[in-house]
């Protein structure tokens, strides 16, 4: 068992998305913290694999993105649950921190 | 794909732990929000099953509990990563909200 602290990965870079792998050595899940600068888009994508993911907004606000032009308002405390096969993405309005859990990991 | 809002489960009951299943119909993971009133303990337990879990502190503070008398300070933004087989628990000092992800689900 180990303890991770999200305060240790609270870093932003202007105009881009930073990525911190919190758990990447597990057979069960992968947990990643992405920090998006204001205005940054995590492009809609999908993978042809079985599995599911959650995207939890930790701080800030923006939109969860889906197929086509789907954009669902997203703020701290909101979670998107999606199949890995389903198109998914995020657009940050403000600086935005998200926690992504992928199970099984890809 | 669906969106869940943690603000919808922000409920406490004096002296106990409330449990809200956010995702319980998935083959990939289970996601549960527990809200512990101040002073409440989620007793140390384990299951003889393969798999892993994360316990993320959303609000408040207390301790992650482990084997024996292990007690690790836990505050908002801290995550415990544990095998399902490893003894794990939580003790709330203040009112405390935690998000538990179990993969694969049990």
Backbone of each chain as ProteinMPNN parsed JSONL, in Angstrom:
{"seq_chain_A": "XXXXXXXXXXXXXXXXXXXXXXXXXXXXXXXXXXXXXXXXXXXXXXXXXXXXXXXXXXXXXXXXXXXXXXXXXXXXXXXXXXXXXXXXXXXXXXXXXXXXXXXXXX", "coords_chain_A": {"N_chain_A": [[0.851, -1.197, 0.0], [0.417, 2.243, -0.706], [0.771, 5.816, -0.433], [-0.311, 8.585, -2.268], [0.034, 11.995, -3.236], [-1.911, 14.526, -4.427], [-1.271, 17.174, -4.299], [1.352, 17.261, -4.89], [1.603, 17.232, -7.594], [0.676, 19.526, -8.688], [1.032, 21.295, -11.029], [1.339, 23.532, -13.742], [1.747, 24.266, -17.234], [2.082, 26.963, -19.424], [-0.308, 27.048, -21.997], [-0.387, 24.324, -22.58], [-0.944, 20.773, -21.808], [-0.18, 19.113, -18.891], [1.102, 15.973, -17.757], [0.864, 13.507, -15.322], [1.815, 10.444, -14.245], [0.332, 8.671, -11.849], [-0.291, 6.1, -10.957], [1.076, 3.562, -12.66], [2.043, 1.107, -12.831], [0.482, -1.052, -12.406], [-1.561, -4.0, -12.712], [-4.19, -3.703, -12.638], [-5.365, -1.124, -12.746], [-4.832, 2.15, -14.202], [-3.758, 5.286, -13.13], [-3.947, 8.645, -13.735], [-2.954, 12.009, -13.5], [-3.929, 14.871, -15.113], [-3.065, 18.156, -15.926], [-4.506, 20.9, -17.21], [-3.85, 23.833, -18.906], [-5.628, 26.975, -18.995], [-7.976, 27.085, -21.615], [-6.947, 24.974, -23.031], [-7.285, 21.959, -24.955], [-7.935, 18.561, -24.478], [-7.762, 16.343, -26.802], [-10.542, 14.707, -28.419], [-10.697, 11.222, -28.385], [-10.33, 7.637, -28.855], [-10.015, 4.117, -28.091], [-9.703, 0.905, -29.551], [-10.423, -1.161, -27.604], [-11.334, -3.345, -24.914], [-12.688, -2.113, -21.86], [-12.82, 0.546, -19.405], [-13.178, 3.936, -18.302], [-12.749, 6.619, -15.944], [-13.155, 10.105, -15.677], [-12.346, 12.511, -13.566], [-13.112, 15.697, -12.441], [-10.936, 17.683, -10.715], [-10.233, 20.302, -10.059], [-11.182, 23.556, -11.209], [-12.86, 24.394, -14.343], [-14.686, 23.338, -17.293], [-15.337, 21.432, -20.167], [-16.636, 18.157, -20.731], [-15.899, 16.201, -23.495], [-17.407, 14.548, -26.28], [-18.573, 12.2, -28.775], [-18.805, 13.55, -32.089], [-20.014, 16.79, -31.851], [-20.42, 16.869, -29.162], [-20.51, 18.355, -25.98], [-20.231, 18.58, -22.662], [-20.928, 20.454, -19.825], [-18.451, 20.73, -17.26], [-17.313, 20.584, -13.98], [-15.477, 21.025, -10.87], [-15.672, 18.069, -9.007], [-17.285, 16.696, -10.716], [-17.764, 13.703, -12.603], [-16.885, 11.914, -15.449], [-17.951, 8.926, -16.897], [-16.879, 6.454, -19.031], [-16.731, 4.128, -21.752], [-13.656, 2.726, -22.989], [-13.701, 2.489, -25.687], [-15.454, 4.429, -26.524], [-15.649, 7.703, -27.928], [-13.915, 10.291, -26.262], [-13.022, 13.243, -24.456], [-11.601, 16.357, -23.215], [-12.17, 19.789, -22.587], [-10.644, 22.643, -21.386], [-11.809, 25.441, -19.673], [-11.118, 27.278, -17.63], [-7.938, 27.064, -15.885], [-7.445, 23.652, -15.288], [-7.695, 20.715, -13.422], [-7.589, 17.25, -13.758], [-8.436, 13.868, -12.902], [-7.711, 10.773, -14.096], [-8.858, 7.516, -14.355], [-8.164, 4.354, -15.524], [-9.393, 1.242, -16.368], [-9.424, -2.129, -17.323], [-5.879, -1.265, -17.24], [-4.417, 0.562, -19.996]], "CA_chain_A": [[0.0, 0.0, 0.0], [1.206, 3.473, -0.78], [-0.042, 7.035, -0.424], [0.08, 9.583, -3.258], [-0.546, 13.295, -2.886], [-2.175, 15.339, -5.622], [-0.628, 18.487, -4.156], [2.712, 17.153, -5.44], [1.575, 17.31, -9.065], [-0.15, 20.714, -9.0], [1.873, 22.131, -11.893], [0.786, 23.881, -15.051], [2.636, 24.916, -18.191], [1.225, 27.779, -20.284], [-0.7, 26.614, -23.332], [-0.368, 22.872, -22.818], [-1.475, 19.857, -20.804], [0.866, 18.321, -18.236], [0.62, 14.627, -17.445], [1.586, 12.847, -14.23], [1.352, 9.08, -13.995], [0.334, 8.38, -10.41], [-0.196, 4.636, -10.892], [1.25, 3.046, -14.03], [2.718, -0.188, -12.678], [-0.517, -1.974, -11.884], [-2.315, -4.793, -13.688], [-5.619, -3.491, -12.407], [-5.791, 0.19, -13.251], [-3.846, 3.201, -14.367], [-4.325, 6.544, -12.62], [-3.144, 9.738, -14.287], [-3.411, 13.387, -13.271], [-3.633, 15.82, -16.185], [-3.327, 19.554, -15.587], [-4.685, 21.632, -18.46], [-3.884, 25.281, -18.806], [-6.886, 27.536, -19.501], [-8.11, 27.103, -23.066], [-6.351, 23.78, -23.656], [-8.171, 20.827, -25.235], [-7.471, 17.169, -24.516], [-8.582, 16.001, -27.972], [-11.401, 13.521, -28.41], [-10.026, 10.041, -28.918], [-10.851, 6.373, -28.33], [-9.153, 2.983, -28.417], [-10.523, -0.268, -29.835], [-10.069, -2.091, -26.532], [-12.286, -3.47, -23.814], [-12.285, -1.401, -20.653], [-13.63, 1.705, -19.042], [-12.386, 4.965, -17.632], [-13.443, 7.746, -15.326], [-12.432, 11.379, -15.688], [-12.88, 13.287, -12.439], [-12.586, 17.064, -12.374], [-10.446, 18.004, -9.372], [-10.264, 21.757, -9.899], [-11.428, 24.312, -12.428], [-14.035, 23.987, -15.103], [-14.583, 23.239, -18.744], [-16.338, 20.559, -20.773], [-16.341, 16.812, -21.195], [-16.195, 16.122, -24.919], [-17.769, 13.224, -26.757], [-18.683, 12.022, -30.223], [-19.332, 14.7, -32.827], [-19.77, 18.071, -31.175], [-20.914, 16.784, -27.782], [-19.722, 19.064, -24.963], [-21.035, 18.586, -21.434], [-20.237, 21.274, -18.822], [-17.745, 19.927, -16.256], [-16.711, 21.397, -12.914], [-14.909, 20.223, -9.786], [-16.626, 17.138, -8.412], [-18.008, 15.957, -11.759], [-17.061, 12.529, -13.135], [-17.35, 11.276, -16.681], [-17.697, 7.49, -16.981], [-16.917, 6.16, -20.463], [-15.99, 2.99, -22.281], [-12.445, 3.143, -23.693], [-14.074, 2.54, -27.11], [-16.269, 5.617, -26.822], [-14.866, 8.933, -28.04], [-13.969, 11.11, -25.057], [-12.003, 14.279, -24.385], [-11.863, 17.42, -22.229], [-11.717, 21.135, -22.941], [-10.53, 23.463, -20.172], [-12.139, 26.869, -19.769], [-10.112, 27.789, -16.688], [-6.989, 26.009, -15.533], [-8.286, 22.516, -14.909], [-7.001, 19.481, -13.036], [-8.449, 16.076, -13.854], [-7.859, 12.588, -12.499], [-8.232, 9.761, -15.008], [-8.626, 6.135, -13.93], [-8.422, 3.469, -16.66], [-9.424, -0.142, -15.886], [-8.013, -2.401, -17.014], [-4.991, -0.226, -17.777], [-3.974, 0.399, -21.391]], "C_chain_A": [[0.879, 1.237, 0.0], [0.257, 4.661, -0.824], [0.551, 8.019, -1.428], [-0.607, 10.893, -2.909], [-0.696, 14.16, -4.125], [-1.558, 16.731, -5.508], [0.792, 18.466, -4.746], [2.759, 17.278, -6.96], [0.738, 18.516, -9.519], [0.655, 21.717, -9.824], [1.231, 22.325, -13.252], [1.894, 24.466, -15.923], [1.757, 25.688, -19.171], [0.96, 27.117, -21.64], [-0.713, 25.126, -23.59], [-1.015, 22.093, -21.67], [-0.308, 19.098, -20.202], [0.267, 17.002, -17.762], [1.493, 14.002, -16.371], [0.996, 11.458, -14.01], [1.45, 8.799, -12.502], [0.459, 6.876, -10.18], [-0.061, 4.139, -12.321], [1.872, 1.659, -14.017], [1.764, -1.266, -12.183], [-1.18, -2.759, -13.007], [-3.792, -4.447, -13.66], [-6.153, -2.171, -12.928], [-4.592, 1.085, -13.446], [-4.51, 4.478, -13.873], [-3.387, 7.675, -13.026], [-3.778, 11.079, -13.93], [-2.955, 14.248, -14.455], [-3.969, 17.22, -15.679], [-3.33, 20.371, -16.872], [-4.663, 23.132, -18.177], [-5.224, 25.776, -19.379], [-6.873, 27.546, -21.028], [-7.592, 25.87, -23.775], [-7.407, 22.684, -23.855], [-7.394, 19.515, -25.208], [-8.326, 16.55, -25.63], [-9.4, 14.721, -27.792], [-10.665, 12.364, -29.075], [-10.713, 8.805, -28.368], [-9.883, 5.278, -28.744], [-10.04, 1.758, -28.598], [-10.157, -1.399, -28.869], [-11.212, -2.163, -25.53], [-11.778, -2.668, -22.628], [-13.055, -0.11, -20.514], [-12.729, 2.713, -18.352], [-13.303, 5.953, -16.934], [-12.538, 8.966, -15.441], [-13.087, 12.259, -14.629], [-12.268, 14.685, -12.457], [-12.221, 17.372, -10.924], [-10.59, 19.502, -9.085], [-10.558, 22.396, -11.25], [-12.682, 23.86, -13.139], [-13.788, 24.022, -16.595], [-15.694, 22.35, -19.254], [-15.774, 19.152, -20.943], [-16.749, 16.765, -22.663], [-16.507, 14.688, -25.312], [-17.851, 13.213, -28.266], [-19.271, 13.262, -30.882], [-18.997, 15.986, -32.093], [-20.214, 18.051, -29.72], [-19.961, 17.481, -26.815], [-20.615, 19.247, -23.746], [-20.3, 19.418, -20.392], [-19.66, 20.412, -17.696], [-17.074, 20.855, -15.257], [-16.183, 20.458, -11.834], [-15.997, 19.345, -9.163], [-17.454, 16.367, -9.432], [-17.129, 14.823, -12.286], [-17.705, 12.085, -14.433], [-16.986, 9.799, -16.607], [-17.873, 7.104, -18.441], [-16.233, 4.833, -20.768], [-14.742, 3.527, -22.989], [-12.735, 3.292, -25.192], [-14.852, 3.788, -27.482], [-15.375, 6.848, -26.954], [-15.04, 9.785, -26.78], [-12.816, 12.113, -25.077], [-12.41, 15.327, -23.363], [-11.398, 18.756, -22.815], [-11.745, 21.994, -21.681], [-10.919, 24.91, -20.471], [-11.16, 27.642, -18.889], [-8.965, 26.785, -16.645], [-7.795, 24.872, -14.935], [-7.4, 21.327, -14.557], [-7.994, 18.331, -13.117], [-7.676, 14.828, -13.433], [-8.527, 11.507, -13.343], [-7.857, 8.378, -14.486], [-9.067, 5.224, -15.074], [-8.329, 2.019, -16.168], [-10.072, -1.058, -16.905], [-7.122, -1.395, -17.709], [-4.645, -0.487, -19.243], [-2.617, 1.071, -21.558]], "O_chain_A": [[1.941, 1.27, 0.622], [-0.908, 4.531, -1.202], [1.759, 8.257, -1.441], [-1.704, 10.897, -2.35], [0.289, 14.484, -4.789], [-1.345, 17.396, -6.522], [1.359, 19.513, -5.06], [3.835, 17.413, -7.542], [0.166, 18.508, -10.609], [0.924, 22.834, -9.381], [0.657, 21.402, -13.83], [2.843, 25.074, -15.429], [0.79, 25.137, -19.697], [1.884, 26.686, -22.329], [-1.018, 24.697, -24.702], [-1.546, 22.662, -20.716], [0.478, 18.496, -20.934], [-0.911, 16.924, -17.415], [2.717, 13.971, -16.495], [-0.169, 11.315, -13.639], [2.551, 8.701, -11.96], [1.217, 6.432, -9.318], [-0.992, 4.281, -13.114], [2.191, 1.103, -15.068], [2.189, -2.27, -11.611], [-1.343, -2.252, -14.117], [-4.552, -4.844, -14.543], [-7.251, -2.103, -13.481], [-3.5, 0.83, -12.939], [-5.682, 4.726, -14.157], [-2.198, 7.666, -12.707], [-4.991, 11.254, -14.045], [-1.765, 14.341, -14.755], [-5.022, 17.44, -15.08], [-2.304, 20.517, -17.536], [-5.381, 23.622, -17.306], [-5.869, 25.071, -20.155], [-5.895, 27.959, -21.652], [-7.772, 25.725, -24.984], [-8.302, 22.51, -23.028], [-6.341, 19.382, -25.832], [-9.503, 16.264, -25.41], [-8.99, 13.789, -27.1], [-10.096, 12.496, -30.159], [-11.586, 8.911, -27.506], [-9.044, 5.47, -29.624], [-11.023, 1.592, -27.875], [-9.652, -2.446, -29.274], [-11.949, -1.2, -25.32], [-10.57, -2.56, -22.417], [-13.834, 0.274, -21.386], [-11.646, 2.373, -17.878], [-14.473, 6.102, -17.287], [-11.317, 8.868, -15.319], [-14.229, 12.691, -14.779], [-11.047, 14.833, -12.487], [-13.066, 17.331, -10.029], [-11.015, 19.903, -8.002], [-10.225, 21.845, -12.298], [-13.462, 23.061, -12.622], [-12.84, 24.633, -17.088], [-16.847, 22.479, -18.842], [-14.597, 18.973, -21.257], [-17.827, 17.237, -23.027], [-15.951, 13.739, -24.758], [-17.295, 14.073, -28.95], [-20.125, 13.939, -30.309], [-17.841, 16.239, -31.754], [-20.37, 19.108, -29.108], [-18.756, 17.23, -26.829], [-21.614, 19.965, -23.786], [-19.143, 19.121, -20.093], [-20.309, 19.472, -17.235], [-16.363, 21.787, -15.632], [-16.414, 19.249, -11.879], [-17.088, 19.814, -8.838], [-18.235, 15.489, -9.066], [-15.912, 14.965, -12.399], [-18.92, 11.904, -14.508], [-15.847, 9.453, -16.293], [-18.912, 7.396, -19.032], [-15.262, 4.464, -20.107], [-14.754, 4.636, -23.523], [-12.113, 4.102, -25.879], [-14.897, 4.16, -28.655], [-14.44, 7.017, -26.172], [-16.154, 9.977, -26.293], [-11.761, 11.847, -25.652], [-13.449, 15.197, -22.716], [-10.352, 18.829, -23.46], [-12.763, 22.058, -20.991], [-10.412, 25.519, -21.412], [-10.465, 28.545, -19.355], [-9.028, 25.752, -17.312], [-8.725, 25.104, -14.161], [-6.478, 20.979, -15.295], [-9.109, 18.428, -12.604], [-6.457, 14.74, -13.58], [-9.747, 11.343, -13.312], [-6.69, 8.102, -14.209], [-10.203, 5.309, -15.54], [-7.305, 1.615, -15.617], [-11.196, -0.783, -17.324], [-7.546, -0.739, -18.66], [-4.59, -1.639, -19.673], [-2.052, 1.058, -22.651]]}, "seq_chain_B": "XXXXXXXXXXXXXXXXXXXXXXXXXXXXXXXXXXXXXXXXXXXXXXXXXXXXXXXXXXXXXXXXXXXXXXXXXXXXXXXXXXXXXXXXXXXXXXXXXXXXXXXXXX", "coords_chain_B": {"N_chain_B": [[-21.603, 6.719, -22.218], [-21.547, 8.628, -19.278], [-22.349, 11.238, -16.923], [-21.516, 11.947, -13.602], [-22.225, 13.535, -10.487], [-20.53, 14.651, -7.757], [-21.499, 16.478, -5.974], [-24.069, 15.805, -5.63], [-24.176, 13.82, -3.772], [-23.479, 14.714, -1.341], [-23.918, 14.179, 1.546], [-24.341, 13.739, 5.014], [-24.672, 11.682, 7.937], [-25.204, 11.91, 11.364], [-22.717, 10.412, 13.346], [-22.284, 8.133, 11.797], [-21.343, 6.332, 8.742], [-22.071, 7.197, 5.49], [-23.018, 5.694, 2.373], [-22.625, 5.794, -1.067], [-23.259, 4.358, -4.056], [-21.684, 5.047, -6.929], [-20.818, 3.99, -9.362], [-21.804, 0.864, -10.089], [-22.463, -1.046, -11.781], [-20.685, -2.033, -13.55], [-18.278, -4.032, -15.353], [-15.693, -3.466, -15.062], [-14.842, -1.646, -13.062], [-15.681, -0.507, -9.74], [-17.16, 2.281, -8.265], [-17.354, 4.175, -5.425], [-18.733, 6.52, -3.225], [-18.036, 7.429, 0.006], [-19.24, 8.996, 2.888], [-18.067, 10.119, 5.821], [-18.992, 10.841, 9.06], [-17.584, 13.14, 11.469], [-15.134, 11.593, 13.491], [-15.835, 9.011, 12.917], [-15.039, 5.609, 12.109], [-14.018, 3.69, 9.365], [-13.812, 0.481, 9.362], [-10.784, -1.472, 9.44], [-10.236, -3.826, 6.919], [-10.127, -6.637, 4.644], [-10.075, -8.546, 1.566], [-9.946, -11.831, 0.277], [-9.079, -11.757, -2.532], [-8.047, -11.22, -5.928], [-7.003, -8.024, -7.09], [-7.31, -4.418, -6.872], [-7.406, -1.258, -5.183], [-8.272, 2.22, -4.913], [-8.285, 4.854, -2.578], [-9.48, 7.927, -2.349], [-9.164, 11.014, -0.798], [-11.627, 13.348, -0.676], [-12.686, 15.53, 0.732], [-12.05, 17.054, 3.915], [-10.325, 15.558, 6.772], [-8.237, 12.926, 8.152], [-7.236, 9.637, 8.81], [-5.539, 7.138, 6.911], [-5.888, 3.717, 7.379], [-4.061, 0.769, 8.211], [-2.505, -2.497, 8.299], [-2.254, -3.925, 11.562], [-1.476, -1.385, 13.805], [-1.2, 0.638, 12.02], [-1.438, 3.959, 10.892], [-1.9, 6.477, 8.727], [-1.58, 9.875, 8.135], [-4.204, 11.599, 6.448], [-5.465, 13.755, 4.025], [-7.507, 16.07, 2.084], [-7.043, 15.418, -1.333], [-5.2, 13.423, -1.064], [-4.297, 10.069, -1.877], [-4.814, 6.676, -1.238], [-3.334, 3.713, -2.327], [-4.002, 0.375, -2.678], [-3.74, -3.189, -2.475], [-6.538, -5.406, -2.767], [-6.346, -7.498, -1.079], [-4.796, -6.554, 0.979], [-4.907, -5.306, 4.316], [-7.03, -2.543, 4.928], [-8.352, 0.678, 5.76], [-10.205, 3.525, 7.078], [-10.082, 6.393, 9.125], [-11.988, 9.039, 10.279], [-11.237, 12.331, 11.163], [-12.233, 14.986, 11.014], [-15.441, 15.722, 9.508], [-15.566, 13.754, 6.614], [-15.07, 13.103, 3.234], [-14.754, 10.469, 0.97], [-13.563, 8.863, -2.021], [-13.86, 5.8, -3.441], [-12.326, 3.521, -5.558], [-12.574, 0.43, -7.061], [-10.932, -2.151, -8.647], [-10.455, -5.179, -10.388], [-14.079, -4.921, -10.039], [-15.631, -5.824, -6.896]], "CA_chain_B": [[-20.906, 7.658, -21.351], [-22.477, 9.325, -18.383], [-21.7, 12.18, -16.008], [-21.979, 11.862, -12.217], [-21.83, 14.742, -9.764], [-20.313, 14.38, -6.33], [-22.299, 17.403, -5.16], [-25.375, 15.176, -5.401], [-24.091, 12.823, -2.699], [-22.795, 15.396, -0.226], [-24.816, 14.034, 2.694], [-23.774, 13.102, 6.199], [-25.582, 11.328, 9.017], [-24.415, 11.952, 12.604], [-22.218, 9.198, 13.983], [-22.113, 6.963, 10.924], [-20.768, 6.477, 7.406], [-23.048, 6.994, 4.417], [-22.403, 5.056, 1.217], [-23.323, 6.042, -2.325], [-22.657, 3.654, -5.191], [-21.734, 5.878, -8.132], [-20.749, 3.021, -10.461], [-21.848, -0.492, -9.516], [-22.995, -1.904, -12.844], [-19.602, -2.177, -14.53], [-17.388, -5.194, -15.218], [-14.312, -2.975, -15.004], [-14.546, -1.055, -11.754], [-16.78, -0.024, -8.915], [-16.785, 3.575, -7.688], [-18.261, 4.422, -4.297], [-18.463, 7.679, -2.366], [-18.398, 7.274, 1.417], [-19.169, 10.231, 3.675], [-17.924, 9.739, 7.231], [-19.121, 11.912, 10.048], [-16.379, 13.305, 12.286], [-14.937, 10.581, 14.521], [-16.257, 7.675, 12.464], [-14.02, 4.734, 11.524], [-14.331, 2.657, 8.361], [-12.902, -0.492, 9.962], [-9.794, -2.171, 8.626], [-10.735, -5.092, 6.398], [-9.493, -7.068, 3.394], [-10.779, -9.653, 0.935], [-8.989, -12.752, -0.34], [-9.379, -11.685, -3.961], [-7.151, -10.393, -6.734], [-7.544, -6.713, -7.431], [-6.674, -3.269, -6.248], [-8.35, -0.169, -4.935], [-7.749, 3.525, -4.494], [-9.154, 5.632, -1.677], [-9.113, 9.326, -2.543], [-9.848, 11.931, 0.122], [-12.23, 14.48, -1.399], [-12.823, 16.649, 1.666], [-11.852, 16.71, 5.312], [-9.08, 14.872, 7.071], [-8.26, 11.809, 9.082], [-6.113, 8.712, 8.648], [-5.649, 5.845, 6.247], [-5.521, 2.676, 8.329], [-3.51, -0.436, 7.608], [-2.302, -3.657, 9.167], [-1.828, -3.604, 12.92], [-1.906, -0.057, 14.238], [-0.766, 1.63, 11.03], [-2.359, 5.081, 10.657], [-1.173, 7.452, 7.928], [-2.412, 11.076, 7.997], [-4.862, 11.708, 5.141], [-6.229, 14.994, 3.839], [-8.029, 16.227, 0.728], [-6.027, 15.294, -2.374], [-4.36, 12.239, -0.83], [-4.839, 8.8, -2.379], [-4.219, 5.412, -0.822], [-3.413, 2.64, -3.316], [-3.862, -0.855, -1.89], [-4.315, -4.439, -2.961], [-7.76, -5.77, -2.039], [-5.91, -8.455, -0.053], [-4.106, -5.862, 2.083], [-5.836, -4.644, 5.245], [-7.146, -1.104, 4.681], [-9.492, 1.312, 6.42], [-10.117, 4.99, 7.181], [-10.671, 7.012, 10.322], [-12.251, 10.459, 10.034], [-11.075, 13.274, 12.275], [-13.341, 15.888, 10.707], [-16.281, 15.138, 8.463], [-14.627, 13.335, 5.578], [-15.638, 12.447, 2.046], [-13.756, 9.691, 0.232], [-14.009, 8.207, -3.25], [-13.18, 4.512, -3.519], [-12.41, 2.847, -6.858], [-12.155, -0.963, -6.902], [-10.772, -2.752, -9.974], [-11.821, -5.292, -10.892], [-15.064, -4.697, -8.965], [-15.977, -6.999, -6.073]], "C_chain_B": [[-21.936, 8.396, -20.505], [-21.687, 10.221, -17.447], [-22.349, 12.061, -14.632], [-21.472, 13.083, -11.469], [-21.727, 14.457, -8.274], [-21.094, 15.339, -5.435], [-23.668, 16.799, -4.838], [-25.36, 14.166, -4.257], [-23.383, 13.415, -1.478], [-23.668, 15.398, 1.028], [-24.134, 13.263, 3.818], [-24.898, 12.737, 7.164], [-24.751, 11.25, 10.296], [-24.003, 10.555, 13.083], [-22.002, 8.001, 13.092], [-21.447, 7.343, 9.599], [-21.877, 6.244, 6.395], [-22.325, 6.486, 3.175], [-23.256, 5.294, -0.021], [-22.588, 5.316, -3.449], [-22.807, 4.522, -6.434], [-21.699, 4.999, -9.375], [-20.75, 1.638, -9.836], [-22.307, -1.505, -10.555], [-21.946, -2.178, -13.92], [-18.793, -3.446, -14.275], [-15.967, -4.764, -14.917], [-13.926, -2.377, -13.661], [-15.834, -0.729, -11.017], [-16.295, 1.279, -8.299], [-17.821, 3.952, -6.639], [-17.808, 5.666, -3.552], [-18.962, 7.363, -0.949], [-18.253, 8.626, 2.104], [-19.196, 9.864, 5.153], [-18.128, 10.958, 8.108], [-17.829, 11.982, 10.877], [-16.313, 12.221, 13.36], [-15.267, 9.168, 14.097], [-15.078, 6.904, 11.863], [-14.646, 3.768, 10.531], [-13.351, 1.54, 8.715], [-11.954, -1.148, 8.958], [-10.365, -3.529, 8.21], [-9.92, -5.455, 5.162], [-10.314, -8.221, 2.842], [-9.745, -10.516, 0.228], [-9.284, -12.871, -1.836], [-8.295, -10.876, -4.657], [-7.819, -9.056, -6.995], [-6.951, -5.637, -6.558], [-7.725, -2.19, -6.044], [-7.591, 1.118, -4.655], [-8.78, 4.162, -3.581], [-8.676, 7.076, -1.744], [-9.876, 10.194, -1.547], [-10.324, 13.144, -0.675], [-12.293, 15.719, -0.518], [-12.547, 16.149, 3.078], [-10.514, 16.035, 5.544], [-9.24, 13.792, 8.12], [-7.036, 10.957, 8.855], [-6.497, 7.558, 7.726], [-5.164, 4.815, 7.256], [-5.019, 1.441, 7.59], [-3.364, -1.527, 8.648], [-1.824, -3.215, 10.553], [-2.359, -2.235, 13.326], [-1.531, 1.03, 13.24], [-1.836, 2.689, 10.812], [-1.555, 6.193, 9.979], [-2.065, 8.677, 7.768], [-2.942, 11.227, 6.573], [-5.691, 12.983, 5.086], [-6.693, 15.069, 2.387], [-6.89, 16.201, -0.284], [-5.074, 14.129, -2.171], [-5.083, 10.984, -1.322], [-4.076, 7.634, -1.77], [-4.412, 4.397, -1.944], [-3.114, 1.347, -2.574], [-4.376, -2.057, -2.674], [-5.576, -4.73, -2.142], [-7.415, -6.718, -0.889], [-5.269, -7.78, 1.162], [-5.139, -5.232, 3.018], [-5.84, -3.134, 4.998], [-8.404, -0.572, 5.355], [-9.256, 2.811, 6.486], [-10.707, 5.425, 8.52], [-10.805, 8.508, 10.076], [-12.02, 11.276, 11.296], [-12.186, 14.32, 12.165], [-14.368, 15.089, 9.891], [-15.38, 14.878, 7.271], [-15.385, 12.664, 4.439], [-14.515, 11.719, 1.322], [-14.403, 9.059, -0.992], [-13.175, 6.939, -3.407], [-13.414, 3.887, -4.896], [-11.809, 1.457, -6.703], [-12.107, -1.615, -8.284], [-9.979, -4.042, -9.862], [-12.825, -5.194, -9.731], [-15.32, -5.97, -8.164], [-17.392, -6.82, -5.535]], "O_chain_B": [[-23.03, 8.733, -20.958], [-20.502, 9.992, -17.205], [-23.574, 12.074, -14.509], [-20.405, 13.608, -11.785], [-22.7, 14.075, -7.623], [-21.326, 15.042, -4.263], [-24.339, 17.224, -3.897], [-26.416, 13.707, -3.821], [-22.768, 12.696, -0.69], [-24.099, 16.446, 1.509], [-23.445, 12.268, 3.588], [-25.938, 13.395, 7.204], [-23.708, 10.597, 10.316], [-24.829, 9.65, 13.206], [-21.578, 6.948, 13.569], [-21.053, 8.487, 9.372], [-22.55, 5.213, 6.433], [-21.158, 6.81, 2.952], [-24.458, 5.029, -0.022], [-21.435, 5.625, -3.752], [-23.915, 4.715, -6.936], [-22.449, 5.224, -10.325], [-19.81, 1.273, -9.131], [-22.514, -2.678, -10.243], [-22.28, -2.511, -15.057], [-18.64, -3.88, -13.133], [-15.126, -5.588, -14.558], [-12.811, -2.58, -13.181], [-16.918, -0.683, -11.598], [-15.149, 1.373, -7.861], [-19.014, 4.036, -6.93], [-16.619, 5.835, -3.282], [-20.139, 7.072, -0.737], [-17.252, 9.317, 1.918], [-20.198, 9.37, 5.671], [-17.491, 11.992, 7.904], [-17.084, 11.006, 10.97], [-17.297, 11.957, 14.051], [-15.006, 8.222, 14.84], [-14.226, 7.485, 11.191], [-15.655, 3.122, 10.809], [-12.167, 1.647, 8.396], [-12.29, -1.345, 7.791], [-10.9, -4.276, 9.029], [-9.11, -4.655, 4.692], [-11.142, -8.803, 3.544], [-8.786, -10.003, -0.348], [-9.68, -13.926, -2.333], [-7.7, -9.971, -4.071], [-9.041, -8.966, -7.107], [-6.193, -5.909, -5.628], [-8.793, -2.213, -6.657], [-6.439, 1.108, -4.224], [-9.987, 4.026, -3.785], [-7.596, 7.406, -1.252], [-11.102, 10.115, -1.465], [-9.524, 13.868, -1.267], [-11.991, 16.825, -0.966], [-12.778, 14.983, 3.398], [-9.678, 15.947, 4.644], [-10.22, 13.744, 8.863], [-5.926, 11.473, 8.722], [-7.626, 7.068, 7.756], [-4.144, 5.019, 7.913], [-5.485, 1.113, 6.498], [-3.988, -1.504, 9.709], [-1.078, -2.244, 10.683], [-3.553, -1.962, 13.203], [-1.544, 2.214, 13.576], [-3.001, 2.366, 10.577], [-0.649, 6.773, 10.578], [-3.2, 8.545, 7.311], [-2.211, 11.009, 5.607], [-6.505, 13.257, 5.968], [-6.317, 14.236, 1.563], [-5.884, 16.889, -0.107], [-4.223, 13.873, -3.023], [-6.301, 10.855, -1.2], [-2.846, 7.608, -1.786], [-5.52, 4.236, -2.455], [-2.083, 1.236, -1.911], [-5.333, -1.948, -3.441], [-5.671, -4.352, -0.974], [-8.095, -6.742, 0.137], [-5.207, -8.366, 2.243], [-6.139, -4.683, 2.554], [-4.781, -2.519, 4.873], [-9.395, -1.288, 5.5], [-8.236, 3.31, 6.01], [-11.711, 4.879, 8.978], [-9.834, 9.167, 9.705], [-12.541, 10.953, 12.364], [-12.971, 14.515, 13.093], [-14.164, 13.905, 9.623], [-14.519, 15.699, 6.953], [-16.221, 11.785, 4.651], [-13.448, 12.288, 1.089], [-15.597, 8.761, -1.013], [-11.949, 6.993, -3.494], [-14.553, 3.743, -5.34], [-10.668, 1.316, -6.265], [-13.105, -1.635, -9.004], [-8.895, -4.018, -9.279], [-12.45, -5.368, -8.572], [-15.231, -7.072, -8.704], [-17.893, -7.685, -4.817]]}, "name": "protein", "num_of_chains": 2, "seq": "XXXXXXXXXXXXXXXXXXXXXXXXXXXXXXXXXXXXXXXXXXXXXXXXXXXXXXXXXXXXXXXXXXXXXXXXXXXXXXXXXXXXXXXXXXXXXXXXXXXXXXXXXXXXXXXXXXXXXXXXXXXXXXXXXXXXXXXXXXXXXXXXXXXXXXXXXXXXXXXXXXXXXXXXXXXXXXXXXXXXXXXXXXXXXXXXXXXXXXXXXXXXXXXXXXXX"}
